[in-house]
Amino acid sequence: MKSINPTTNHVIREYPEHSSSEVRKIIEDVHSEWLTWKETTFEYRSGLLKSAARILRQRKETYARMMTEEMGKIIRESMAEIEKCAVTCDYYAENGAEILQDRIVVSDASRSLVVFQPLGVILAVMPWNFPFWQVIRFAAPAIMAGNAAVLKHASNVPGCALVLEEIFRDAGFPHDLFRTLMIPSKQVHEVIANPRIVAVTLTGSEAAGSEVAAFAGQHIKKSLLELGGSDPFIILEDADLEKAVRTAIPARMINQGQSCIAAKRFIVVEKHAHEFENRIKTALESLKPGDPLDPLTDVGPLARPDLVADLDRQVHQSVEAGARLVTGGAPLARPGCYYAPTLLADVRKGMDVYGQETFGPVIGIISVKDEKEAVAVANDSEFGLGGSVWTQDLAHGEEVARKIESGAVFVNGLVKSDPRLPFGGVKKSGYGRELSDFGIREFVNVKTIWVGM
């Protein structure tokens, strides 16, 4: 496995892959560790999670730099990602026991209750775009619930994958409770089929999710999928346009636009379409591309050369189909995997920017005549992960939010994940929920105990 810096396209380091026999040995070791771990107390697990949070904060700069070098995230966002991981460890350390406490239910028994017990070894198949966060948001609740985990991380972030294993060990968790498998995607089927693996969670593309879910189903193992998104950013007639524009840039440009919950389809009522376009153009053209390790950089590289090519193809298809290129629209003329912040107007159904997920710094404006059409366009998507609604009437904003087909809708706010709130999607954005109390219960046995008279 090669770790390649997308800022320079230079190889950082090469890592040996695990053989099939090594993978089987690792899984067996993790299962053996789990047999003891599942008997530990919530109090004990909480203390170790708190320790993991401290390590994340203490080594924030080191981990953030590694992340930036491996996949190109600008350094201030990498620092924020590490802090968010620490916050999530703290959240489950402080709330996990209460969420999973036994629940007494009145029935025809002398005593009946529901208990939440760990399942075993969970496989996590994780992506490169948030290489620490995607893993911690699964691992913190799963391990707090008493499970063990093996990680198959994206092949372009092997350094981050191994450091995550190190964090759990250094925090005092058992040596083999959380292990990283250095394997290519083609070997994931073999891991799912292993009888010690009881469930799988995947964050990634629709194609990868479909394949993993099908194979998990073949082996009658639970799966949780968080897949792509094409989030609508809806500006209604009474929206505070200045506030909406101010939020639109970070909503789209976070991680160079390589985020499932980044705003991607900007649905604007005709009243605001022209002014919104002009303000967004000015804002995009003021962004500074550069070295992602420079704190002053606004736009870093995409993670790989093929992602630049895919994004450029989507932009060109949309322009050929009638979209109007306002600014950008090409790779930047500099070393590395850079793409110019791009604005397309007059986007319509049938264009790639309308119907597909665009994973990069591209904003597509869809002009609509009124709120009814805005909601219809928002729901005219195979995806349903997040979305936002902009209006000065908050009660009405909530009404509109209820009409949007997605796992989350933010009224007058940037869509984000929060350990206190459930996260996940509908339609081809996946199923199941991560984070909050819903997330920690995804990988437990919800068991009924009935005691007679």
C-alpha positions in Angstrom: 0.0 0.0 0.0 1.3 3.4 -1.0 0.7 6.6 0.9 0.9 9.4 -1.8 0.8 13.1 -0.9 -1.9 14.7 -3.2 -0.2 18.1 -2.9 3.0 16.9 -4.6 2.0 13.4 -5.9 5.1 12.1 -4.2 5.1 8.8 -2.3 5.3 9.3 1.5 5.7 5.7 2.5 4.9 2.2 1.4 3.2 -0.3 3.8 3.1 -4.1 3.5 -0.3 -5.7 3.1 -1.6 -8.5 5.4 -1.9 -12.0 3.8 -5.1 -14.0 4.1 -3.5 -16.1 6.9 -2.5 -13.0 8.8 -6.0 -11.6 8.5 -7.5 -14.7 9.9 -5.0 -14.7 12.8 -5.8 -11.0 13.6 -9.6 -11.6 13.6 -9.1 -14.7 15.8 -7.0 -12.6 18.2 -9.7 -9.8 18.3 -12.4 -12.3 19.0 -10.4 -13.8 21.9 -9.9 -10.3 23.3 -13.6 -9.6 23.0 -14.6 -12.6 25.1 -13.0 -10.9 28.1 -13.9 -7.3 27.0 -17.6 -7.9 26.9 -17.6 -8.7 30.6 -16.0 -5.4 31.6 -18.0 -2.6 33.2 -19.2 0.6 31.6 -17.2 2.5 34.2 -14.0 0.7 33.1 -14.7 1.3 29.4 -15.6 5.0 30.1 -12.2 5.6 31.7 -10.3 4.2 28.7 -12.4 6.3 26.2 -11.6 9.4 28.3 -7.9 8.4 27.9 -8.4 8.1 24.1 -9.8 11.6 24.1 -6.8 13.0 26.0 -4.4 11.3 23.6 -6.2 12.8 20.6 -6.0 16.2 22.0 -2.3 15.9 23.1 -1.3 14.6 19.7 -3.6 16.8 17.7 -1.0 18.6 15.6 0.9 15.4 14.7 -2.3 13.5 13.7 -3.7 16.6 11.8 -0.4 16.9 9.8 -0.5 13.2 8.9 -4.1 13.5 7.7 -3.3 16.5 5.6 -0.2 14.9 4.0 -2.1 11.7 3.2 -5.3 13.1 1.7 -4.9 16.8 1.3 -7.4 18.3 3.9 -6.4 21.8 4.8 -4.7 21.9 8.2 -7.2 23.9 10.2 -9.9 21.4 9.1 -7.7 18.5 10.1 -7.1 20.0 13.5 -10.9 20.4 13.9 -11.5 16.8 12.9 -9.2 15.5 15.6 -10.9 17.6 18.2 -14.3 16.3 17.1 -13.1 12.8 17.5 -12.0 13.6 21.1 -15.5 15.2 21.8 -17.2 12.0 20.6 -15.0 9.8 22.8 -16.0 12.0 25.7 -19.7 11.9 24.8 -19.9 8.1 24.8 -17.7 7.9 27.9 -20.1 10.1 29.7 -23.4 8.9 28.3 -23.0 5.3 27.1 -23.9 3.6 30.3 -27.1 5.6 30.7 -28.2 4.9 27.1 -27.6 1.2 27.5 -29.0 0.7 31.0 -31.6 -2.0 31.4 -35.2 -1.0 30.8 -38.0 -2.3 32.9 -41.2 -3.0 31.0 -44.6 -3.7 32.6 -46.0 -7.0 31.2 -47.7 -10.2 32.3 -44.5 -11.3 34.0 -43.5 -10.7 37.6 -40.5 -8.9 36.0 -39.7 -8.2 32.4 -36.9 -6.1 31.0 -34.9 -5.2 27.9 -31.1 -5.4 28.1 -28.6 -4.3 25.5 -25.7 -6.7 25.1 -22.7 -6.5 22.7 -22.6 -8.6 19.5 -18.9 -9.3 19.0 -16.4 -8.4 16.4 -17.6 -5.7 14.0 -15.9 -5.0 10.6 -15.7 -1.3 9.7 -15.0 -0.4 6.0 -14.1 3.3 6.1 -13.3 6.0 3.5 -10.4 8.5 3.1 -12.3 11.8 3.2 -12.5 12.0 7.0 -9.9 9.4 7.9 -10.1 9.9 11.7 -13.6 11.0 12.2 -15.4 8.3 10.2 -13.6 5.6 12.2 -14.0 7.2 15.7 -17.7 7.9 15.2 -18.2 4.1 14.7 -15.5 2.8 17.1 -16.3 4.9 20.2 -19.9 3.8 20.6 -19.3 0.2 19.4 -16.5 -0.3 21.9 -18.3 1.4 24.7 -21.2 -1.0 24.1 -18.7 -3.9 24.6 -17.9 -4.9 21.1 -14.5 -5.3 19.4 -13.6 -4.0 16.0 -11.4 -4.6 12.9 -10.9 -1.8 10.5 -10.4 -1.9 6.7 -9.5 1.7 5.9 -9.2 3.3 2.5 -6.0 2.2 0.8 -4.7 5.8 0.4 -4.6 6.6 4.1 -2.7 3.6 5.6 -0.7 5.8 8.0 -3.9 7.1 9.6 -5.3 3.6 9.7 -2.3 2.3 11.8 -2.3 5.4 14.0 -5.9 4.8 14.9 -4.9 1.3 16.1 -2.1 2.9 18.1 -4.5 5.4 19.8 -6.6 2.6 21.3 -3.6 0.7 22.6 -1.9 3.8 24.1 -5.2 4.7 25.8 -5.0 1.4 27.7 -7.5 -0.7 25.7 -6.6 -4.4 25.3 -3.9 -4.9 22.7 -6.2 -6.7 20.2 -9.5 -5.1 20.8 -9.2 -2.8 17.8 -7.1 -3.9 14.9 -6.3 -2.5 11.4 -6.3 -4.8 8.5 -4.0 -3.7 5.7 -5.9 -5.3 2.8 -7.2 -4.2 -0.6 -11.0 -3.9 -1.2 -11.1 -7.2 -3.0 -10.3 -9.0 0.3 -13.3 -7.5 2.2 -15.5 -10.4 1.1 -13.2 -12.8 2.8 -13.4 -10.9 6.0 -17.2 -10.6 6.0 -17.4 -14.4 5.5 -15.2 -15.1 8.5 -17.5 -16.6 11.2 -15.9 -14.4 13.9 -17.3 -11.3 12.2 -20.8 -10.6 13.3 -21.7 -7.4 11.5 -20.3 -4.8 9.1 -20.5 -1.0 8.8 -19.5 0.9 5.7 -19.1 4.5 4.8 -18.4 5.0 1.1 -19.7 4.9 -2.4 -23.1 3.6 -3.5 -21.3 0.8 -5.4 -19.2 -0.3 -2.5 -22.2 -0.2 -0.1 -24.3 -2.3 -2.5 -21.6 -4.9 -2.8 -20.8 -5.1 0.9 -24.5 -5.2 1.9 -25.2 -8.0 -0.5 -22.4 -10.1 0.8 -23.3 -9.4 4.4 -26.9 -10.5 3.6 -25.6 -13.7 2.0 -24.0 -14.5 5.3 -26.9 -13.2 7.4 -24.9 -10.5 9.0 -26.2 -7.1 9.9 -24.9 -4.1 7.9 -25.1 -0.4 8.3 -24.4 1.9 5.3 -23.6 5.6 5.1 -23.2 6.3 1.4 -23.3 9.3 -0.9 -25.3 12.5 -0.8 -26.4 15.3 -3.1 -27.7 17.6 -0.4 -30.0 20.5 -1.3 -29.4 24.0 -0.1 -32.8 25.7 -0.4 -33.1 29.5 -0.4 -36.7 30.6 0.0 -38.1 34.0 -0.8 -37.8 35.4 2.7 -34.3 34.1 3.3 -31.5 36.3 4.8 -29.4 36.1 1.6 -26.3 37.5 3.2 -26.3 34.9 5.9 -27.1 32.1 3.4 -24.2 33.1 1.1 -21.9 33.3 4.1 -22.8 29.7 5.0 -22.9 28.4 1.5 -19.2 28.6 0.9 -18.1 26.4 3.9 -21.2 24.2 3.4 -19.8 23.3 -0.1 -16.1 23.8 0.3 -15.4 21.8 3.5 -12.7 19.3 2.7 -12.5 20.7 -0.8 -16.1 19.6 -1.4 -15.2 16.0 -0.6 -17.9 15.4 1.9 -21.1 13.3 1.7 -23.0 16.0 3.6 -21.6 19.0 1.8 -24.2 21.1 0.1 -24.2 20.3 -3.6 -27.5 21.4 -5.2 -28.2 25.1 -4.5 -31.9 25.5 -5.1 -32.8 29.2 -5.2 -36.1 30.9 -5.9 -36.0 33.3 -8.9 -36.2 36.4 -6.7 -32.7 35.7 -5.3 -31.1 33.7 -8.1 -29.2 36.5 -9.8 -27.8 38.1 -6.7 -26.9 34.7 -5.1 -25.0 33.8 -8.3 -23.0 37.1 -8.2 -22.2 36.8 -4.5 -21.1 33.2 -4.8 -18.9 34.0 -7.8 -17.2 36.8 -5.8 -16.7 34.5 -2.8 -15.3 31.6 -4.8 -12.9 33.7 -6.7 -11.5 35.2 -3.4 -10.6 31.7 -2.1 -6.8 31.1 -1.9 -5.5 27.8 -3.2 -2.2 26.5 -1.9 -0.3 24.1 0.4 -2.9 22.6 2.8 -0.3 22.7 5.6 -0.3 26.6 5.3 -2.9 27.9 7.7 -3.8 30.7 5.2 -4.8 28.2 2.5 -8.5 28.0 1.6 -8.4 25.4 -1.1 -6.2 22.3 -1.0 -5.9 19.4 -3.4 -8.4 16.6 -4.0 -7.3 13.3 -2.6 -6.3 11.5 -5.8 -5.8 12.3 -9.6 -8.7 10.1 -10.6 -11.0 12.3 -8.5 -9.9 15.4 -10.4 -10.6 13.6 -13.7 -14.1 12.4 -12.5 -15.1 15.9 -11.3 -13.9 17.6 -14.5 -15.9 15.1 -16.6 -19.1 15.9 -14.6 -18.5 19.6 -15.1 -17.9 19.3 -18.8 -20.9 17.1 -19.3 -23.1 19.6 -17.5 -21.8 22.5 -19.6 -22.3 20.6 -22.8 -25.9 19.9 -21.7 -26.6 23.6 -21.2 -25.3 24.7 -17.8 -23.6 28.1 -17.8 -20.0 28.1 -16.5 -19.7 31.2 -14.3 -16.2 30.6 -12.9 -13.6 27.8 -12.6 -14.3 24.7 -14.5 -10.9 23.1 -14.8 -8.0 21.7 -12.9 -5.6 24.3 -11.6 -2.3 24.7 -13.4 -0.1 23.7 -10.6 1.5 20.4 -9.3 -0.9 18.2 -7.3 -4.5 17.3 -7.5 -6.1 20.8 -7.5 -9.4 21.8 -9.1 -10.6 25.3 -9.4 -13.6 26.4 -7.2 -16.3 26.2 -9.8 -19.8 27.8 -10.2 -22.4 26.5 -12.7 -25.7 28.3 -13.2 -28.8 27.2 -15.1 -28.4 23.7 -13.9 -31.3 21.4 -15.0 -32.4 17.8 -14.8 -30.4 15.5 -16.9 -27.1 17.2 -16.1 -24.4 15.3 -14.1 -24.3 18.2 -11.6 -28.0 17.9 -11.1 -28.3 14.2 -10.6 -25.0 12.8 -9.5 -22.9 13.4 -6.4 -20.1 15.8 -7.2 -17.1 15.2 -4.9 -15.2 18.4 -5.2 -15.4 22.2 -5.1 -18.3 22.6 -7.6 -21.5 24.6 -6.9 -24.5 24.1 -9.1 -27.4 26.7 -9.0 -30.9 25.5 -9.8 -33.4 28.3 -10.2 -37.0 27.6 -9.2 -40.1 29.7 -9.3 -41.4 29.0 -5.8 -41.2 27.0 -2.6 -43.3 24.1 -4.0 -40.9 23.6 -6.9 -38.0 24.0 -4.6 -39.2 21.0 -2.4 -39.9 19.0 -5.5 -36.4 19.5 -6.9 -34.9 18.8 -3.5 -36.6 15.4 -3.4 -35.9 14.7 -7.1 -32.7 12.7 -6.2 -31.7 9.2 -5.6 -29.9 10.4 -2.4 -31.3 11.5 0.9 -28.5 12.3 3.4 -28.8 15.9 4.5 -30.2 19.3 3.4 -30.8 22.8 4.6 -33.6 25.4 4.3 -33.1 29.1 4.5 -35.9 31.3 5.7 -36.5 34.0 8.3 -39.7 32.3 9.4 -38.3 29.5 11.6 -41.7 27.8 12.2 -42.3 27.6 8.4 -38.7 26.5 8.0 -39.4 23.5 10.2 -42.6 22.7 8.1 -40.5 22.7 4.9 -37.8 20.6 6.6 -40.4 17.9 7.3 -41.1 17.7 3.5 -37.5 17.0 2.6 -36.6 13.3 2.0 -33.4 13.0 3.9 -31.9 11.9 7.2 -31.3 15.4 8.4 -32.4 18.9 7.6 -30.9 22.1 9.1 -32.9 25.3 9.1 -30.6 28.3 8.6 -27.6 26.3 9.4 -24.7 24.3 7.9 -25.4 20.6 7.8 -23.0 18.8 10.2 -22.7 15.7 12.3 -22.9 15.9 16.1 -22.4 13.0 18.6 -25.7 14.1 20.3 -27.8 13.7 17.1 -28.4 10.7 14.9 -26.6 10.6 11.6 -27.5 8.7 8.5 -29.6 8.7 5.3 -32.5 7.3 3.3 -32.9 6.2 -0.3 -29.5 5.5 -1.8 -27.7 7.4 0.9 -27.9 4.2 3.0 -29.6 2.9 6.1 -29.1 2.7 9.8 -27.9 5.5 12.1 -24.6 6.5 13.7 -24.0 8.8 16.7 -26.4 9.6 19.6 -28.3 6.9 21.4 -29.5 5.5 18.1 -25.9 4.9 17.0 -24.7 3.0 20.0 -27.7 0.7 19.8 -27.0 -0.3 16.2 -24.5 -3.1 17.2 -26.1 -4.6 20.3 -28.4 -7.4 21.0 -31.7 -5.9 22.2 -32.7 -8.7 24.4 -36.0 -9.3 26.2 -35.9 -11.1 29.6 -39.2 -12.3 30.9 -39.4 -13.7 34.5 -42.5 -15.7 35.4 -44.5 -15.6 38.7 
